[in-house]
């Protein structure tokens, strides 16, 4: 985080006003879209830890 602040410090030097604040919405939007894409790709269809087994597996276990 400190490296990022050192890299962008010259870019924001002398910008004391809030005229260009809307440019900050671009990285925020990209991060939100990327986070949702990761959620859909990796965690959406997984079962939570400690979840009950599906019904078909429960019936097979009951027969044993």
Beta strands, then each sheet from edge to edge (+ up, - down):
end
